[in-house]
């Protein structure tokens, strides 16, 4: 039984069955970017390693026309010490994009996570003043944005600043403790100064949950009203097979678009698990992949229906071979959240995304 069970699992994870083999030919001729050429760019988050792997590189060039550095441009990796920048990985991704005529989204300029501790502290390890911290933020943003000016068309300027706590608007990060809300407004000002042509995003998760959506909306409304140069909102799109509903997603898109902001889905993946209690059970994988395919088809229908507001969709990682959801939030649990399986072959979800009229 074990032998046959293994065969069934591999098939379910995306290797072509006889029914799907006829479709296999077309995937080498058209990619996601081609199916959606009349709608919006289709992007993917990458590491330098993915671009060095010949098989992954071929898949990226075949399917996508936009790249986002997954980690290479976050403040910690790119600016680990006050007087030292690490450009190697970020440069490699931008150079690859330039060589292959791909767009690049910069990710990100200010976040409470993956921020080096030096930016908050003085030589005596005490927290710096608001003035010093804002100056350090300005220097960082000007340096990074200017380096890639004309090569990066959009930036996630501030990432995840809104609290998950319904009783407070902004996350109680060190950025907020030292600067209050001003770090958000100033970050957009500094980015606009460095590259007036760049599209500037506020990026967050949980945007489809009504309470958090309203908090994000109130922040953005205040920014727009104050003339802060925020142009767009990024809906991260770390979703599951049962969430969000089409209704919640439509409401979210319309709500932010009402502020005159463009919308992008910036970090899309759809977990095969409904919650943290689901276990990695191979007997259930076929059922879960079917639900995943249905959910992908539903959300992409919404994206197409509201293309007047949506300027891009970016997947967070290339394939199920490696994703940030492996071992998170459940240690030891493998996730299969993307359109391509561990062998880089299109899954059932892929065909649900591209087969539309």
C-alpha positions in Angstrom: 0.0 0.0 0.0 2.8 2.4 0.8 4.1 2.2 -2.7 0.8 3.0 -4.3 0.1 5.8 -1.8 3.3 7.4 -2.7 2.5 7.4 -6.4 -0.9 9.0 -5.7 0.6 11.8 -3.6 3.2 12.7 -6.3 0.5 12.8 -8.9 -1.7 15.0 -6.7 1.1 17.4 -6.1 1.1 18.4 -9.7 2.7 15.9 -12.1 0.5 15.7 -15.2 -2.1 13.1 -15.3 -3.4 11.7 -18.6 -6.2 14.2 -18.5 -3.8 17.1 -18.0 -1.1 16.1 -20.4 -2.7 17.7 -23.4 -2.4 21.1 -21.6 1.3 20.5 -20.9 2.3 21.6 -24.4 0.7 25.0 -24.2 2.5 26.0 -21.0 5.8 26.0 -22.9 4.3 28.5 -25.4 2.4 30.8 -23.1 2.9 32.0 -19.6 0.9 33.8 -17.0 2.2 37.1 -18.3 0.8 36.2 -21.8 -2.6 35.2 -20.6 -2.9 38.4 -18.6 -1.2 40.8 -21.0 -4.5 42.7 -21.4 -5.1 42.9 -17.6 -2.0 43.5 -15.5 1.6 42.4 -15.1 2.2 39.1 -13.3 5.2 39.1 -11.0 7.1 36.8 -8.6 9.3 37.2 -5.5 12.8 35.9 -6.1 16.1 35.3 -4.4 19.5 35.5 -6.3 19.6 31.7 -5.9 16.4 31.3 -7.9 17.9 33.3 -10.7 21.0 31.1 -10.8 19.1 27.9 -11.0 18.6 27.2 -14.7 15.3 25.4 -14.4 13.8 28.1 -12.1 15.2 30.9 -14.3 13.5 29.4 -17.4 10.2 29.2 -15.5 10.5 32.8 -14.3 11.2 34.1 -17.8 8.4 32.0 -19.3 5.7 33.0 -16.8 6.4 36.4 -15.3 7.2 39.9 -16.4 7.9 41.5 -13.0 10.2 40.7 -10.1 10.2 41.5 -6.4 13.4 40.9 -4.3 12.1 38.6 -1.6 14.6 39.7 1.0 17.6 41.4 -0.7 16.3 45.0 -0.3 15.0 44.8 3.2 16.8 47.1 5.5 18.6 44.4 7.5 20.1 42.6 4.5 20.9 45.7 2.4 22.1 48.0 5.2 23.4 45.8 8.1 25.7 48.5 9.6 25.4 52.3 9.6 28.3 52.8 7.3 28.0 49.6 5.2 25.6 48.6 2.5 25.4 45.2 1.0 24.4 45.7 -2.7 25.4 42.3 -4.1 22.1 40.4 -3.9 19.9 43.4 -4.8 22.1 44.3 -7.7 22.0 40.8 -9.0 18.2 40.8 -9.1 18.0 44.3 -10.7 20.7 43.4 -13.3 18.8 40.2 -14.2 15.6 42.2 -14.6 17.3 44.8 -16.8 18.9 42.1 -19.0 15.6 40.4 -19.6 13.4 43.5 -19.7 11.4 42.8 -16.6 9.8 45.3 -14.3 11.0 45.5 -10.6 9.1 46.3 -7.5 11.3 47.4 -4.6 10.5 45.7 -1.3 10.8 47.4 1.2 12.1 50.6 2.6 10.7 50.7 6.2 9.4 47.7 8.3 9.4 46.8 11.9 10.9 43.4 11.1 14.3 42.8 9.6 15.4 46.2 10.7 19.0 46.3 12.0 19.2 47.3 15.6 21.8 50.0 15.0 19.3 52.2 13.4 17.4 52.6 16.7 20.4 53.0 19.1 23.3 55.3 19.8 26.9 54.3 20.8 25.8 53.7 24.4 23.0 51.3 23.2 20.3 53.8 24.2 17.4 54.6 21.9 18.1 57.5 19.7 15.9 60.7 19.4 13.2 61.1 16.9 15.3 63.6 14.9 18.2 61.1 14.7 16.0 58.2 13.7 14.3 60.2 11.0 17.6 61.4 9.6 18.9 57.8 9.5 15.6 56.7 7.7 16.1 59.6 5.2 19.7 58.7 4.5 18.8 55.0 4.0 15.8 55.7 1.7 17.7 58.3 -0.4 20.7 56.0 -0.8 18.7 52.9 -1.8 16.1 54.6 -4.0 18.7 56.7 -5.8 20.8 53.6 -6.5 18.0 52.0 -8.5 16.3 55.1 -9.8 15.0 54.4 -13.3 15.3 50.7 -12.8 12.6 50.1 -10.1 9.2 51.4 -11.0 7.5 51.0 -7.6 8.4 50.7 -3.9 6.8 49.2 -0.9 7.7 52.2 1.2 6.2 51.3 4.5 5.3 47.7 5.3 2.8 46.4 7.9 2.6 49.5 10.1 -1.0 49.0 11.1 -1.7 47.0 14.3 -3.5 43.7 14.4 -5.0 44.9 17.7 -8.5 46.2 17.2 -7.9 48.7 20.0 -5.0 50.6 18.3 -4.3 52.0 14.9 -0.6 51.6 14.5 1.7 48.7 15.5 3.7 49.5 18.7 7.1 49.1 17.0 10.3 51.0 17.9 9.6 53.2 14.8 6.3 54.2 16.4 7.6 54.4 19.9 10.3 56.9 18.9 8.6 58.8 16.0 4.9 58.3 16.4 3.1 58.2 13.0 5.6 60.6 11.5 7.9 57.8 10.4 5.2 56.7 8.0 4.6 60.1 6.5 8.3 61.0 6.3 9.2 57.7 4.7 6.9 58.5 1.7 8.2 62.0 1.6 11.8 60.8 1.4 11.1 58.2 -1.2 9.3 60.7 -3.4 12.2 63.1 -3.1 14.6 60.4 -4.2 12.5 59.3 -7.2 9.5 61.4 -8.0 8.5 59.0 -10.8 8.3 55.9 -8.6 4.9 54.5 -7.6 4.8 54.5 -3.8 2.9 51.8 -1.9 1.7 51.2 1.6 1.8 47.3 1.9 0.1 45.2 4.5 -1.6 41.8 5.2 -5.1 41.1 6.6 -6.5 43.8 4.3 -9.7 41.7 3.7 -10.5 41.5 7.4 -13.1 44.2 8.0 -11.7 45.6 11.2 -8.1 45.8 10.0 -9.2 46.9 6.6 -10.9 49.9 8.2 -7.8 50.8 10.2 -5.6 50.7 7.1 -8.2 52.8 5.2 -8.2 55.4 8.0 -4.4 55.7 7.9 -4.4 56.0 4.1 -7.3 58.5 4.1 -5.3 60.7 6.5 -2.2 60.4 4.3 -4.1 61.3 1.1 -5.8 64.2 2.8 -2.5 65.5 4.1 -0.9 65.4 0.7 1.5 62.6 1.5 2.8 61.1 -1.8 1.2 57.6 -1.4 0.0 56.3 -4.8 -1.1 52.8 -4.2 -1.9 50.1 -1.6 -0.4 46.6 -1.6 -2.7 43.7 -0.6 -0.2 41.1 0.4 -2.6 38.2 -0.4 -1.3 35.5 2.1 -4.6 33.6 1.9 -6.0 30.2 2.4 -8.4 27.8 0.6 -11.3 29.3 2.4 -10.4 33.0 2.9 -11.0 35.6 1.6 -14.5 35.4 0.1 -15.0 37.0 -3.2 -17.3 39.5 -1.5 -14.7 40.6 1.0 -12.1 40.9 -1.6 -14.3 43.0 -3.8 -15.2 45.2 -0.9 -11.5 45.7 -0.1 -10.5 46.6 -3.6 -13.4 49.1 -3.9 -12.7 50.6 -0.5 -9.1 51.5 -1.2 -9.8 52.5 -4.8 -12.3 55.1 -3.5 -9.3 57.0 -2.1 -7.9 57.3 -5.6 -5.3 54.7 -5.0 -4.2 51.9 -7.3 -4.2 48.4 -5.9 -1.7 45.5 -6.3 -1.7 42.0 -4.9 1.9 42.0 -3.8 2.7 38.7 -2.1 0.2 36.1 -3.3 0.0 32.6 -2.1 -2.9 30.4 -1.1 -2.2 27.9 1.6 -3.7 24.4 1.3 -4.4 24.6 5.0 -7.3 26.3 6.5 -5.7 27.0 9.9 -2.7 26.3 12.2 -4.4 23.0 13.4 -4.4 21.3 10.0 -1.7 18.7 9.7 0.4 17.7 6.6 -1.7 14.6 5.8 -0.9 13.1 2.4 -4.4 11.4 2.3 -6.0 14.8 2.1 -3.7 16.5 -0.4 -5.8 15.8 -3.4 -8.9 17.3 -1.8 -6.8 20.3 -0.5 -5.3 21.0 -4.0 -8.8 20.9 -5.5 -10.0 23.5 -3.0 -6.9 25.6 -3.7 -7.5 25.5 -7.4 -11.1 26.7 -6.8 -9.9 29.5 -4.6 -7.3 30.7 -7.1 -9.9 30.7 -9.8 -12.2 32.8 -7.7 -9.7 35.4 -6.7 -8.4 35.8 -10.2 -11.9 36.3 -11.5 -12.2 39.2 -9.1 -8.9 40.6 -10.2 -10.0 40.5 -13.8 -13.4 42.0 -13.1 -11.7 44.9 -11.3 -8.7 45.4 -13.6 -9.4 49.1 -13.7 -8.0 49.4 -10.2 -5.4 46.6 -10.2 -2.0 47.3 -11.6 -0.2 44.1 -10.8 -0.3 40.6 -9.2 2.9 39.2 -7.6 3.3 35.6 -6.3 5.4 35.2 -3.2 8.0 32.6 -4.4 8.3 30.7 -7.7 7.1 27.2 -6.9 6.2 24.7 -4.1 9.8 23.6 -4.2 10.5 26.3 -1.6 8.1 28.7 0.0 8.3 31.0 3.1 5.3 29.0 4.5 7.3 25.8 4.8 7.6 25.3 8.6 5.6 28.5 9.2 3.5 29.0 11.1 3.6 25.2 11.9 7.0 23.7 12.3 7.6 20.6 10.3 4.6 21.2 7.9 5.2 21.5 4.2 2.9 23.9 2.4 2.0 23.9 -1.3 0.7 27.4 -1.9 1.7 28.2 -5.4 0.8 27.4 -9.0 3.8 25.3 -9.7 4.7 22.1 -7.9 8.1 20.9 -6.6 9.1 19.7 -10.0 8.2 23.2 -11.5 5.2 21.8 -13.3 1.8 23.6 -13.4 -0.7 22.4 -10.9 -4.5 22.3 -11.2 -4.6 25.8 -9.8 -2.5 27.1 -12.7 -5.2 26.0 -15.2 -7.9 27.6 -13.1 -6.0 30.9 -13.3 -5.3 30.9 -17.1 -8.4 29.1 -18.5 -10.9 32.0 -18.7 -12.9 33.8 -21.4 
